[in-house]
Amino acid sequence: PQMTAQIGNFTFKHLFLNASGVYCRTKQNLDDLLDNQATGGIVTKSATLRSRKGNPNPRYHSILNGAGSINSMGLPNYGLQYYLDYLLSKSFDKPTILSVAGTSFDENIELLKQIQDSDYQGMTELNLSCPNVVGKPQIAYDFETTNKILTEVFKFFKKPIGVKLPPYFDLNHFDQIAKILNQFPLDHVNSINSVGNGLWIDIETESVVIKPKKGFGGIGGKMVLPTGLANVRALRERLKPSIKMIGTGGITSGKDVFAYLLCGADLVSVGTQLGIESPKIFNRLESELAAIMVEKGYTSVNEFRGKLKSLE
Ligand SMILES: C=Cc1c(C(=O)O)[nH]c(=O)[nH]c1=O
């Protein structure tokens, strides 16, 4: 069955990406992703202008035998130039997405100016949803600032760009963010980022399990699947068709991928479970999705993408 997608001028021959931040901080990670046959494209760890060590360890913890994860990495990355060097070091047979996350308005603008002025011709993703930079709010929960940043960006940025959003939980917030995003020539929206500022407790030690932020961190994995599905569905219904959707959050099986496609996702990205299973998870997800499609008599994802039924 045909399981491909198109974002702007980029054709994805497979539907699976890594979620930014997972399995993508080093050039080796990115090569490992590329080498996997079922990988549709690669996404870099969100880059800042200069390399960052990130928050102190322990800053990641698996929850309930892998049913979830909590992280407060603190944006550790090797800096924009490292990822630009990698992306300009060779030609790629799959689309690449360079993720950036400035810790200030000015840094976001400077990051994108450097990408605009570089020879990089791939896709860019502006991460507006990092929950773990101590003292910094998640930008995309501030609608006015989001509007201001995107207005400034599109004055000079002419290359393909999308945004990574945090989960929203209020229908009015879906209306508000969609109204803002629809004003801009965005190639894609990637939803969701981790569910910010969860807390996990070890009953034995009567303690939190990660060091930064007194144990508060972004939640990922299977337990955020209902939130991810809702955000993709709500945004798909509200965003103009030219803005494509990458569905992220809690994917562990072909059924989850099928559900995201029903909600309107063009592509999907996998975080927590990729960290557990490594890139070979994409082969498993692809064969599970293919089996579901065959069983249902679908020959292409286009036959059911976005066609989730309501009960009315
Ligand atoms: C870019 C920082 C992020 C981080 C982080 O580096 O702490 N963790 C997340 O779950 N999402 C992010 O967007």
The ligand as a Gaussian input file, in Angstrom:
#p B3LYP/6-31G(d) Opt

LIG

0 1
 C       13.902000      21.906000      23.001000
 C       13.712000      21.584000      24.273000
 C       12.830000      20.503000      24.690000
 C       13.205000      19.634000      25.698000
 C       14.482000      19.758000      26.442000
 O       15.557000      19.876000      25.812000
 O       14.369000      19.745000      27.698000
 N       12.367000      18.639000      26.099000
 C       11.141000      18.460000      25.529000
 O       10.367000      17.535000      25.905000
 N       10.742000      19.285000      24.524000
 C       11.537000      20.300000      24.074000
 O       11.103000      21.032000      23.153000

